[in-house]
Amino acid sequence: METVILLLLAIVVIWILFRPVTKKELDRYNDKDNWSNMGF
């Protein structure tokens, strides 16, 4: 049971971290010239 909870938690965290959230992030994500907009 503990393994299932940890696996679900890991999937949720990865989904939150790797999806573009806001309109600005979506534009940055879809932009062809991505290197200038990486936020460094």
N, C-alpha and C positions, 0 to 999 in steps of 0.2 A: 504493500500500500504506500509506503514511504517513497519507493522508487517511482511510482506513478505520479505522485505529487511533485517530486523534484523534476521529473521529465516535463510535466505540464508547465511548471514554473519557468524552466529553461526555454521552452517553446514560446511562451508569452514574452519573456524578456527579449529574445532574439527578434520576434516579430515587431516589438516596439522600437528596438534599436535600428532595425534595417529598413523600415518603411519611411518614405517621405511623408511628412505630416502636413505642413502648412503649404499654402499656395507658393510662397517664396521658395520653399524647399523643393516642391514639385517642378517649378520652373528651372531651378538649378539642376535638378535630377535629369530633366529632359533636354537641357542645353547641350549642344554639340561641343562647344568650347568649354569643357568642364573644368579645366585646370585653373582658370582664373577665378573660379567661384567656389573653390573648395573650402574657403573660410580659414585659411592659414594666416 
